Amino acid sequence: MDSKAMPAPASTVPFFTQAESFERLWPRLSAYLDEVCESGTYSNGPKTAELEAALRAYTGARHAIAVGNGTDALVLLLRAAGIGPGDEVIVPAFSFFASASSVALVGAVPVFADVDPLTYNIDPAALEALITPRTKAVMPVHLFCQPADMTAVLAVAERHGLLVLEDSAEGIGMRLNGRHTGLIGAGGVLSFFPTKTLGALGDAGMVLTDDDALAGAVQRLRDHGRPALAPSSPAPGGKPAAPAARAEYARQGELAGTNSKMDELQAAALLTKLTTLDDDIRRRAVLADAYTRRLRGIPGVRGLPAVVERGEPVDPVFYVYLIETDRRDALVSHLAAAGIGTETYYPLPLHLQPCFAHLGHQEGDFPHAEAASHRTVALPLYPELTLAQLGRVCDAVRSFFTGSTS
C-alpha cells in the first residue's frame, strides 16, 4: 500500500450522529451516571426500573420490560408467547435481519410475505395464502415512518386464531388509532440502538405488552428464568429502588432463560434522551417535510415517503427518510464523494439471505421486497441535522440526476 495514499474524506454530513445531543444533555446525563455509580447496582437496577415506568407512561403500556437489546426483545417475546419448534411465523421479506432470525432462534420457521410497495410494511393481502396448520403468529414490522396496516393484519389473524406480535423496534412514538405500536397486537418490542429515534449509547431494548402472563414470562426469561426480585425498600423521591441483592442467588430458575438485563448506564442515557423525545420527533418531521419539498420532481427519484392513513388516524415518526431510485448504488457513491453519509435499507431481502436458503426461495418470489432492496437508500436524518446540511444533501442528489444544483 502506498504510505502516502490519502484516507477517504470524513463525511461532512454524516448519516447519523448523537454527539451534539449528548453534549447538550450532558449535565443531566452526568447526574444520572453519578447516581448509577453511587447505587452499586449496574444492571436491572433503579435506573432501569425508572425507565420502565417512564416508558409505561409514554406508551400507555401495562408492562414495559427492559432487556439487553432489540433482538433479545424479539426472541424473548416469541418464547414468552410459546413460539417454538414446529411453529411458523409470518414475517415481511423486507426488514432488518433480526425480524426473521429471532424466529429461527426460537426454533420456529419464518414464512415470508411480500410488502406494500408504498409503505414497505407487510402486505395484509399476502397473508391468507401463507397460513398453514403450523402457523402460530404473524409478526408485522413497523418500518421507517409509520405503522403497518394493523387493522387488516388483525382481521386476518382473528379469522385464523393467530397471535399478532409486533416488531416495533423502530416504532417509538408511532401510534395508530391512538394505540402505540407494540400494543396493537399481543405485544411488541422497542430497540434503543444508537441510531433509533430514542437511542442509547450502545445496545438496549424493551418488550411492551398489556398481557400479564406474557409480561411475567419475559421478566423471568430475561434473568435466567428466575422470578423478578422485589425492591428492597422504597426509594427517596418516589423513584424505584434497587432490587434486594441479598436474594439474588436464592431465586430458582422456573424456565430455561438467558441473561438479557438492561445495563444501568444505558437506562440512564435513555432517561436523559427521553426528556427531548417529543421535540426530536417534531424536528424529524420538519426535516422530512423539507426533504420532500426539495426532492419532489427530480427526475430519477422515484419514491418519496408518504404517510398512508387508510381512514385511521396515524401518528408517524420519521425514523428514516428513504428514497427510491433505479441508480441507487451510483447515487450512494456520488454522495459519498461529496462527503455525505447514507445507509442502504436493506441490500438483500430476507428470503434471499444465505441462512434461509434451505427454505427454497428464489429471486422473483417477492417482487416488491426485492425492488425495495435494489432501489432504496436512506438520507441523513437526525434532530441536529441543520437545514443548511439538508440543503447540501438535496443539491448533491439533484446534481447527480440533472448535473445542476438548482
C-alpha positions as CSV (number, residue, x, y, z in Angstrom):
1,M,0.0,0.0,0.0
2,D,1.2,3.5,-0.8
3,S,2.2,5.1,2.5
4,K,1.2,8.5,1.0
5,A,-2.2,7.4,0.0
6,M,-4.8,9.8,1.4
7,P,-7.6,8.3,3.5
8,A,-11.2,8.7,2.4
9,P,-12.6,12.1,3.4
10,A,-14.7,12.1,6.5
11,S,-18.4,12.7,6.0
12,T,-19.1,16.4,6.3
13,V,-22.8,15.5,6.5
14,P,-22.8,12.2,8.5
15,F,-25.6,9.8,8.1
16,F,-26.2,9.9,11.8
17,T,-24.6,11.4,14.9
18,Q,-25.6,11.7,18.6
19,A,-22.6,13.8,19.6
20,E,-24.4,17.2,19.7
21,S,-27.5,15.8,21.6
22,F,-25.4,14.2,24.3
23,E,-23.2,17.3,24.6
24,R,-26.4,19.4,25.1
25,L,-27.8,16.9,27.6
26,W,-24.5,16.1,29.4
27,P,-25.4,17.9,32.7
28,R,-28.5,15.7,33.2
29,L,-26.8,12.6,32.0
30,S,-23.8,13.2,34.2
31,A,-26.0,13.5,37.2
32,Y,-27.7,10.2,36.3
33,L,-24.4,8.4,35.8
34,D,-23.3,9.6,39.3
35,E,-26.5,8.0,40.7
36,V,-25.7,4.7,39.0
37,C,-22.1,4.7,40.3
38,E,-23.3,5.5,43.8
39,S,-26.0,2.9,43.8
40,G,-23.7,0.0,43.3
41,T,-26.2,-1.7,41.0
42,Y,-25.1,-1.8,37.4
43,S,-27.8,-3.8,35.6
44,N,-31.6,-4.1,36.1
45,G,-31.5,-1.6,39.0
46,P,-33.2,1.6,39.9
47,K,-32.5,3.4,36.7
48,T,-33.8,0.5,34.7
49,A,-37.0,0.5,36.8
50,E,-37.3,4.2,36.4
51,L,-37.0,3.8,32.6
52,E,-39.6,1.1,32.6
53,A,-42.0,3.3,34.5
54,A,-41.3,6.2,32.1
55,L,-42.0,4.1,29.0
56,R,-45.2,2.7,30.5
57,A,-46.4,6.3,30.9
58,Y,-45.2,7.3,27.5
59,T,-46.6,4.4,25.5
60,G,-49.6,3.6,27.7
61,A,-48.4,0.0,28.2
62,R,-49.4,-2.0,31.2
63,H,-45.9,-3.6,31.1
64,A,-42.6,-2.4,29.8
65,I,-39.8,-4.8,30.4
66,A,-36.2,-3.6,29.7
67,V,-33.8,-6.1,28.1
68,G,-30.3,-6.1,26.6
69,N,-31.1,-5.2,23.0
70,G,-33.9,-5.3,20.4
71,T,-33.1,-8.7,19.1
72,D,-33.2,-10.2,22.6
73,A,-36.6,-8.4,23.0
74,L,-37.9,-10.2,19.9
75,V,-36.6,-13.6,20.9
76,L,-37.9,-13.3,24.5
77,L,-41.3,-12.1,23.3
78,L,-41.6,-15.1,20.9
79,R,-40.5,-17.5,23.6
80,A,-42.9,-16.0,26.2
81,A,-45.7,-16.4,23.6
82,G,-45.0,-20.1,23.3
83,I,-43.5,-20.0,19.8
84,G,-41.0,-22.8,19.2
85,P,-40.0,-25.8,17.1
86,G,-42.7,-26.9,14.6
87,D,-44.3,-23.4,14.5
88,E,-44.4,-21.0,11.6
89,V,-44.4,-17.2,12.0
90,I,-45.2,-15.0,9.0
91,V,-42.8,-12.0,8.7
92,P,-42.2,-9.5,5.9
93,A,-39.5,-10.3,3.4
94,F,-38.1,-6.7,3.5
95,S,-36.9,-5.8,7.0
96,F,-33.8,-5.9,9.2
97,F,-32.3,-9.4,9.6
98,A,-33.5,-9.8,13.3
99,S,-37.1,-9.9,12.2
100,A,-36.6,-13.3,10.8
101,S,-33.5,-14.5,12.7
102,S,-35.4,-14.1,16.0
103,V,-38.0,-16.6,14.7
104,A,-35.3,-19.1,13.8
105,L,-33.5,-18.6,17.1
106,V,-36.6,-20.0,19.0
107,G,-36.7,-23.0,16.7
108,A,-39.6,-21.8,14.5
109,V,-39.7,-21.2,10.8
110,P,-40.0,-17.7,9.3
111,V,-42.6,-17.7,6.5
112,F,-42.0,-14.6,4.3
113,A,-44.7,-12.3,2.9
114,D,-44.3,-9.5,0.3
115,V,-44.6,-5.9,1.3
116,D,-46.7,-2.9,0.3
117,P,-44.6,-1.0,-2.3
118,L,-45.6,2.4,-0.9
119,T,-45.0,1.9,2.9
120,Y,-42.7,-1.2,2.8
121,N,-44.7,-2.7,5.6
122,I,-46.1,-6.2,5.4
123,D,-48.9,-6.6,2.8
124,P,-52.0,-7.9,4.6
125,A,-53.4,-9.2,1.3
126,A,-50.5,-11.7,1.1
127,L,-51.1,-13.3,4.5
128,E,-54.1,-15.5,3.9
129,A,-52.3,-17.7,1.3
130,L,-49.4,-18.3,3.6
131,I,-51.3,-19.7,6.5
132,T,-50.9,-23.4,7.2
133,P,-51.9,-25.6,10.2
134,R,-48.4,-24.9,11.6
135,T,-48.8,-21.1,11.5
136,K,-48.8,-19.8,15.1
137,A,-48.3,-16.0,14.6
138,V,-47.9,-13.0,12.3
139,M,-45.2,-10.6,13.1
140,P,-45.6,-7.3,11.2
141,V,-42.7,-4.8,11.3
142,H,-43.4,-1.0,11.6
143,L,-40.8,0.3,9.2
144,F,-39.2,3.7,8.6
145,C,-42.0,6.2,9.4
146,Q,-45.4,4.6,10.0
147,P,-47.2,1.6,11.5
148,A,-48.1,-1.4,9.4
149,D,-51.8,-1.8,8.4
150,M,-52.6,-3.4,11.7
151,T,-56.4,-3.3,11.2
152,A,-56.1,-5.6,8.2
153,V,-53.5,-7.8,9.8
154,L,-55.5,-8.2,13.0
155,A,-58.6,-9.1,10.9
156,V,-56.7,-12.0,9.1
157,A,-55.2,-13.1,12.4
158,E,-58.6,-13.2,14.2
159,R,-60.1,-15.3,11.4
160,H,-57.4,-17.9,11.7
161,G,-56.8,-17.8,15.5
162,L,-53.2,-16.4,15.2
163,L,-51.2,-14.3,17.6
164,V,-50.0,-10.9,16.4
165,L,-46.6,-10.0,17.8
166,E,-45.1,-6.7,16.6
167,D,-41.6,-5.9,15.6
168,S,-41.9,-2.3,16.6
169,A,-38.2,-1.9,17.1
170,E,-38.3,1.4,15.1
171,G,-41.7,2.4,16.4
172,I,-41.1,4.6,19.4
173,G,-43.7,7.4,19.2
174,M,-45.7,5.8,16.3
175,R,-49.4,5.3,17.0
176,L,-52.4,4.0,15.1
177,N,-55.9,5.0,16.3
178,G,-54.2,6.3,19.5
179,R,-52.5,3.0,20.3
180,H,-48.8,2.9,20.5
181,T,-47.0,0.4,18.3
182,G,-46.2,-2.8,20.2
183,L,-49.6,-2.6,21.9
184,I,-51.9,-3.2,19.0
185,G,-51.3,-6.9,19.0
186,A,-50.5,-9.2,21.9
187,G,-47.1,-7.4,22.4
188,G,-44.2,-5.8,20.7
189,V,-40.7,-4.6,21.2
190,L,-38.6,-1.4,21.1
191,S,-34.9,-1.1,20.1
192,F,-32.7,1.6,21.6
193,F,-29.8,1.0,19.2
194,P,-28.0,4.4,19.0
195,T,-29.4,5.3,15.6
196,K,-33.0,4.8,16.7
197,T,-35.3,7.8,17.4
198,L,-34.7,7.1,21.1
199,G,-31.1,5.8,21.1
200,A,-28.8,4.7,23.8
201,L,-25.0,4.8,24.0
202,G,-25.0,1.1,23.0
203,D,-27.4,-1.8,22.8
204,A,-30.7,-1.8,24.7
205,G,-34.3,-2.9,24.1
206,M,-37.7,-3.3,25.7
207,V,-40.8,-5.5,25.4
208,L,-44.2,-3.8,25.6
209,T,-47.4,-5.7,26.4
210,D,-50.7,-5.4,28.2
211,D,-50.8,-9.1,28.9
212,D,-49.9,-10.0,32.4
213,A,-48.9,-13.6,31.6
214,L,-46.8,-12.6,28.6
215,A,-45.0,-9.9,30.7
216,G,-44.3,-12.3,33.6
217,A,-42.7,-14.8,31.2
218,V,-40.5,-12.2,29.6
219,Q,-39.4,-10.9,33.0
220,R,-38.3,-14.4,34.0
221,L,-36.7,-15.3,30.7
222,R,-34.5,-12.1,30.7
223,D,-32.9,-13.2,34.0
224,H,-32.1,-16.9,33.7
225,G,-35.8,-17.9,34.1
226,R,-35.9,-16.6,37.6
227,P,-38.8,-14.6,39.1
228,A,-38.3,-10.8,39.4
229,L,-36.8,-9.5,42.7
230,A,-38.9,-7.2,44.7
231,P,-37.4,-3.7,45.6
232,S,-35.6,-3.8,48.9
233,S,-37.1,-0.6,50.2
234,P,-38.9,2.5,49.0
235,A,-36.5,4.8,47.2
236,P,-36.3,8.5,48.0
237,G,-38.1,11.0,45.8
238,G,-40.6,8.4,44.6
239,K,-38.0,6.7,42.3
240,P,-37.9,2.9,42.1
241,A,-35.5,1.2,44.4
242,A,-32.9,-1.4,43.6
243,P,-33.9,-5.0,44.0
244,A,-32.9,-6.8,47.1
245,A,-29.4,-8.0,46.3
246,R,-29.4,-10.5,49.2
247,A,-32.0,-12.6,47.4
248,E,-30.0,-12.7,44.0
249,Y,-28.8,-16.2,44.3
250,A,-31.7,-17.6,46.4
251,R,-34.1,-17.5,43.4
252,Q,-34.6,-20.7,41.4
253,G,-35.0,-20.8,37.7
254,E,-38.6,-21.5,36.7
255,L,-37.7,-21.5,33.0
256,A,-34.5,-22.0,30.9
257,G,-33.9,-18.3,30.4
258,T,-31.0,-16.2,29.4
259,N,-29.1,-13.1,30.7
260,S,-30.6,-10.1,29.0
261,K,-30.9,-7.5,31.7
262,M,-30.6,-3.8,30.8
263,D,-27.3,-2.1,31.7
264,E,-28.0,0.8,34.2
265,L,-25.7,3.1,32.2
266,Q,-27.9,2.6,29.1
267,A,-31.0,3.2,31.2
268,A,-29.5,6.5,32.4
269,A,-28.7,7.5,28.8
270,L,-32.3,6.7,27.7
271,L,-33.9,8.5,30.6
272,T,-31.8,11.6,29.5
273,K,-32.8,11.3,25.9
274,L,-36.5,10.7,26.8
275,T,-36.7,14.3,28.0
276,T,-36.3,15.5,24.5
277,L,-38.0,12.7,22.6
278,D,-41.2,14.6,21.5
279,D,-39.1,17.6,20.4
280,D,-36.9,15.3,18.5
281,I,-39.9,13.6,16.8
282,R,-41.2,17.0,15.8
283,R,-37.8,18.1,14.4
284,R,-37.6,14.9,12.4
285,A,-41.0,15.7,10.8
286,V,-39.8,19.2,9.9
287,L,-36.7,17.8,8.2
288,A,-38.7,15.1,6.4
289,D,-41.0,17.8,5.0
290,A,-38.0,19.9,3.9
291,Y,-36.5,16.9,2.1
292,T,-39.8,16.1,0.4
293,R,-40.2,19.7,-0.8
294,R,-36.6,19.9,-2.1
295,L,-36.5,16.5,-3.8
296,R,-40.0,16.4,-5.3
297,G,-39.9,16.4,-9.1
298,I,-36.2,15.5,-9.5
299,P,-36.0,13.1,-12.5
300,G,-34.8,9.7,-11.4
301,V,-36.0,10.0,-7.8
302,R,-39.0,7.6,-8.0
303,G,-40.1,7.2,-4.4
304,L,-40.5,9.7,-1.5
305,P,-42.0,8.8,1.9
306,A,-45.8,9.0,2.0
307,V,-47.9,8.5,5.2
308,V,-50.9,6.4,4.4
309,E,-53.8,6.7,6.9
310,R,-56.4,4.3,5.3
311,G,-59.2,6.2,7.2
312,E,-57.5,5.7,10.6
313,P,-55.6,8.4,12.5
314,V,-51.8,7.8,12.3
315,D,-49.0,9.4,14.3
316,P,-46.0,8.9,12.0
317,V,-42.4,9.2,13.2
318,F,-39.7,9.7,10.7
319,Y,-37.0,7.4,11.9
320,V,-35.6,7.1,8.4
321,Y,-36.0,9.2,5.3
322,L,-36.0,6.8,2.4
323,I,-36.0,7.5,-1.3
324,E,-36.0,5.1,-4.3
325,T,-34.0,5.2,-7.5
326,D,-33.0,2.7,-10.2
327,R,-29.5,4.1,-9.8
328,R,-29.2,3.6,-6.1
329,D,-25.6,2.3,-5.9
330,A,-24.2,5.0,-8.2
331,L,-26.1,7.7,-6.2
332,V,-24.6,6.4,-3.0
333,S,-21.1,6.6,-4.5
334,H,-21.8,10.2,-5.7
335,L,-23.0,11.3,-2.3
336,A,-20.0,9.6,-0.5
337,A,-17.6,11.5,-2.8
338,A,-19.4,14.7,-1.7
339,G,-18.9,13.8,2.0
340,I,-22.5,12.8,2.6
341,G,-23.3,9.6,4.5
342,T,-26.1,7.3,3.5
343,E,-27.4,3.9,4.6
344,T,-28.9,1.1,2.5
345,Y,-32.1,-0.4,3.9
346,Y,-31.8,-3.4,3.1
347,P,-29.5,-4.6,0.4
348,L,-30.6,-8.2,0.4
349,P,-34.2,-9.2,1.2
350,L,-34.7,-11.8,3.9
351,H,-35.8,-14.6,1.7
352,L,-32.5,-14.5,-0.2
353,Q,-30.3,-14.4,2.9
354,P,-27.9,-17.4,2.8
355,C,-29.0,-18.8,6.2
356,F,-32.6,-19.1,4.8
357,A,-31.5,-20.9,1.6
358,H,-33.0,-24.1,2.9
359,L,-36.5,-22.6,2.7
360,G,-36.1,-22.8,-1.1
361,H,-36.9,-19.2,-2.2
362,Q,-35.5,-17.6,-5.3
363,E,-35.4,-14.3,-6.9
364,G,-38.8,-13.2,-8.1
365,D,-40.8,-14.8,-5.2
366,F,-41.4,-11.4,-3.5
367,P,-41.1,-8.7,-6.2
368,H,-41.9,-5.7,-4.0
369,A,-39.4,-6.7,-1.3
370,E,-36.8,-7.3,-4.0
371,A,-37.4,-4.0,-5.7
372,A,-37.1,-2.1,-2.4
373,S,-33.8,-3.8,-1.7
374,H,-32.4,-2.8,-5.1
375,R,-33.7,0.8,-5.1
376,T,-33.9,2.3,-1.6
377,V,-31.4,4.5,0.2
378,A,-31.7,6.5,3.4
379,L,-30.5,10.1,3.6
380,P,-29.2,11.7,6.7
381,L,-31.9,12.4,9.3
382,Y,-31.4,13.2,13.0
383,P,-32.6,16.2,15.1
384,E,-29.3,18.0,15.0
385,L,-29.2,18.0,11.2
386,T,-29.3,21.6,10.0
387,L,-31.4,22.9,7.1
388,A,-28.2,24.0,5.5
389,Q,-26.8,20.5,5.7
390,L,-30.1,19.1,4.4
391,G,-29.8,21.6,1.5
392,R,-26.3,20.2,0.7
393,V,-27.7,16.7,0.6
394,C,-30.6,17.7,-1.7
395,D,-28.2,19.7,-4.0
396,A,-26.0,16.7,-4.3
397,V,-28.9,14.4,-5.2
398,R,-30.1,16.9,-7.8
399,S,-26.7,17.3,-9.3
400,F,-26.4,13.5,-9.7
401,F,-29.5,13.3,-11.7
402,T,-29.5,16.6,-13.6
403,G,-26.0,17.9,-13.4
404,S,-27.3,21.0,-11.7
405,T,-28.0,22.0,-8.1
406,S,-30.9,24.3,-8.9
